[in-house]
Amino acid sequence: MRALQMGWDFFQKQILGMNWLNALVGNLLSSLGVDVGTRLGGSVQFFLYDTIKILALLSTLIYIISYVQSHFPPERTKKILGRFHGVTANTLSALLGTVTPFCSCSSIPLFIGFTNAGLPLSVTFSFLISSPLVDLGSVILLMSVFGAKVAVAYVIVGLVLAVACGTILGRLGLEQDVQKLTSGSSIDLESSDLTPEERSQYAFEHVKDTVARVYPYVLIGVGIGAVIHNWIPAGWVQS
């Protein structure tokens, strides 16, 4: 049990938290003459460390998930989900949404593909709601900052909302109001015979697209965090 706890602590601190990176950035700044013990130096260290950590985790996770996702085009997913009905199908669809990197080039084309493939509307909406709400990238970042308990609670609440909302929308009988579209996305997952190189290219394109969209918000968020972390007294925040 102790070995398991030590392994988990190492994973959370060194893999997710990247404490080694924080030390590396601090040493690098110190070698350049920056005193990381001051508020300004500490803010610079915090900004560089968190920015690199977040983008590295996000890129790695999106690449892995996109590579796995390339094995499950809409028609194949329909065959899998078609074996289940009701809340079970909605839950599986919501879980699929969590491992789909959320951007307009992935979630929306997949939603259209599921609709055209004939999946029930409740199932497709559970996927569409879950995809931005319980994005795995956000979960990993939450776990690295706030710990596993907060991340698990976030996932549970998000999945419950996705399943509940999908079920409600499915019972409203809106199928006739959903227009069947042909996805104009450049992503082509209809073939199950993609080579490893093609799957890798597909995953890499997902990484480039998603990081290009979110990195300005990462910089802004980390910048605000650096100011709060080193310039605003903890008592002000706690009160």
C-alpha positions in Angstrom: 0.0 0.0 0.0 2.8 2.4 0.9 4.5 1.7 -2.5 1.2 2.4 -4.3 0.9 5.7 -2.4 4.4 6.7 -3.2 3.8 5.8 -6.9 0.6 8.0 -6.9 2.4 10.9 -5.2 5.2 10.7 -7.8 2.7 10.6 -10.7 0.7 13.6 -9.3 3.7 15.7 -8.4 6.3 14.9 -11.0 4.2 13.8 -14.0 1.1 15.9 -13.7 2.4 18.7 -11.5 5.9 18.7 -13.2 7.6 19.8 -10.0 10.9 19.1 -11.8 10.0 21.6 -14.4 9.4 24.3 -11.7 12.9 23.6 -10.3 14.4 23.7 -13.8 12.8 27.0 -14.6 13.9 28.4 -11.3 17.5 27.3 -11.8 17.5 28.7 -15.3 16.2 32.1 -14.2 18.7 32.2 -11.4 21.6 31.5 -13.8 20.4 34.5 -15.8 20.6 36.7 -12.8 16.8 36.7 -11.9 16.1 36.5 -8.2 13.2 34.1 -8.0 12.9 34.9 -4.3 11.4 38.4 -5.1 7.8 38.9 -6.1 8.7 39.9 -9.6 11.1 37.0 -10.0 8.6 34.6 -8.5 5.9 35.8 -10.9 8.2 35.2 -13.9 9.0 31.7 -12.7 5.3 31.0 -12.0 4.3 32.3 -15.5 6.9 30.3 -17.4 6.5 27.1 -15.4 2.7 27.0 -15.6 2.5 28.0 -19.3 5.0 25.3 -20.3 3.3 22.7 -18.1 -0.2 23.4 -19.3 0.7 23.4 -23.0 2.8 20.3 -22.6 0.1 18.4 -20.8 -2.6 19.6 -23.2 -0.6 18.7 -26.3 0.4 15.3 -25.1 -3.1 14.4 -24.0 -4.8 15.6 -27.2 -2.3 13.7 -29.3 -2.9 10.4 -27.5 -6.7 10.8 -27.4 -6.9 11.8 -31.1 -4.8 8.9 -32.1 -7.2 6.5 -30.2 -10.2 8.4 -31.6 -9.0 7.7 -35.1 -9.9 4.1 -34.6 -13.6 5.0 -34.0 -15.3 6.7 -37.0 -19.0 7.5 -36.6 -20.3 4.4 -38.3 -18.2 2.1 -36.0 -19.3 4.1 -33.0 -22.9 3.7 -34.0 -22.4 -0.1 -34.1 -21.0 0.0 -30.6 -23.5 2.3 -29.1 -26.4 0.6 -31.0 -26.0 -2.4 -28.7 -27.2 -0.2 -25.8 -30.3 1.7 -25.1 -31.6 4.4 -22.7 -29.4 5.8 -20.0 -26.7 3.3 -20.7 -26.3 4.5 -24.3 -26.4 8.1 -23.1 -23.7 7.4 -20.5 -21.4 5.8 -23.0 -21.9 8.6 -25.4 -21.1 11.2 -22.7 -18.0 9.2 -21.8 -17.0 9.3 -25.5 -17.4 13.1 -25.3 -14.9 13.4 -22.5 -12.1 11.8 -24.7 -12.9 13.9 -27.7 -10.7 17.0 -27.9 -13.3 19.8 -28.0 -13.0 22.2 -30.9 -15.2 22.9 -33.9 -13.0 20.6 -36.1 -13.7 17.5 -34.0 -16.8 17.6 -31.8 -19.2 19.2 -34.3 -18.3 17.0 -37.3 -18.6 13.9 -35.1 -22.0 15.1 -33.8 -23.1 15.5 -37.5 -21.7 12.1 -38.3 -23.5 10.5 -35.4 -26.8 12.2 -36.5 -26.3 11.0 -40.1 -25.4 7.5 -38.9 -28.9 7.3 -37.2 -28.0 7.4 -33.6 -30.8 8.6 -31.3 -30.9 12.3 -30.7 -30.6 11.9 -26.9 -27.3 10.0 -27.4 -25.8 12.5 -29.8 -26.7 15.4 -27.5 -25.2 13.7 -24.5 -22.0 13.5 -26.5 -22.2 17.2 -27.6 -22.8 18.4 -24.1 -20.1 16.3 -22.5 -17.4 17.2 -25.1 -16.8 20.8 -23.9 -18.0 20.2 -20.3 -15.9 17.3 -19.3 -12.9 17.7 -21.6 -10.1 15.4 -20.5 -7.6 18.1 -20.9 -9.4 20.2 -18.3 -9.6 17.2 -16.0 -5.9 16.5 -16.2 -5.1 20.2 -15.5 -7.6 20.2 -12.6 -5.9 17.1 -11.2 -2.5 18.6 -11.5 -3.5 21.8 -9.7 -6.3 20.8 -7.2 -5.8 17.1 -6.8 -7.7 13.9 -7.8 -10.8 14.5 -5.6 -11.7 17.8 -7.2 -11.1 16.4 -10.7 -13.3 13.3 -10.0 -16.1 15.4 -8.6 -15.9 17.6 -11.7 -16.2 14.6 -14.0 -19.1 13.1 -12.1 -21.1 16.3 -12.1 -20.4 16.9 -15.8 -21.4 13.4 -16.9 -24.6 13.6 -14.8 -25.5 16.9 -16.5 -24.7 15.5 -20.0 -26.7 12.4 -19.5 -29.7 14.2 -17.9 -29.8 17.0 -20.5 -29.4 14.5 -23.4 -32.2 12.3 -22.0 -34.5 15.4 -21.7 -33.8 16.6 -25.2 -34.3 13.2 -26.6 -37.8 13.0 -25.0 -38.8 16.3 -26.6 -39.2 14.6 -30.0 -37.0 17.0 -31.9 -35.7 14.5 -34.5 -37.7 16.0 -37.3 -36.2 19.4 -36.6 -32.6 18.2 -37.0 -31.3 18.7 -40.5 -29.0 16.0 -41.9 -25.8 17.6 -43.1 -22.7 16.4 -44.8 -19.7 17.4 -42.7 -17.4 19.8 -44.5 -14.6 19.0 -42.1 -11.2 18.0 -43.5 -11.1 15.2 -41.0 -11.8 11.9 -42.6 -12.2 9.0 -40.2 -14.5 6.9 -42.3 -11.8 4.5 -43.3 -10.7 2.0 -40.7 -7.6 1.2 -42.8 -5.6 4.3 -41.9 -1.9 3.7 -41.5 -0.1 4.5 -38.3 1.5 7.5 -40.0 -2.0 8.8 -41.1 -3.4 8.4 -37.6 -0.4 10.2 -36.2 -0.8 13.0 -38.7 -4.5 13.2 -37.8 -3.6 13.5 -34.1 -0.9 16.0 -34.7 -3.4 18.2 -36.7 -5.7 18.1 -33.7 -2.9 19.2 -31.4 -2.0 22.2 -33.7 -5.6 23.3 -34.1 -6.5 23.1 -30.5 -3.3 24.7 -29.1 -3.6 27.5 -31.6 -7.1 28.2 -30.4 -6.5 28.0 -26.7 -2.9 29.3 -26.1 -4.0 33.0 -25.8 -6.4 32.1 -23.0 -3.7 30.0 -21.3 -1.3 33.0 -21.4 -4.0 35.3 -20.0 -5.1 32.9 -17.3 -1.6 32.1 -16.2 -0.7 35.8 -16.2 -3.6 36.5 -13.9 -2.6 33.6 -11.7 1.0 34.9 -11.5 -0.3 38.3 -10.2 -2.6 36.7 -7.7 0.1 34.2 -6.6 2.8 36.7 -5.8 1.3 40.2 -5.5 -2.1 39.8 -3.8 -1.9 38.8 -0.1 -3.4 35.4 0.6 -5.6 37.0 3.4 -7.4 39.1 0.8 -8.3 36.1 -1.2 -9.3 34.0 1.8 -11.5 36.8 3.1 
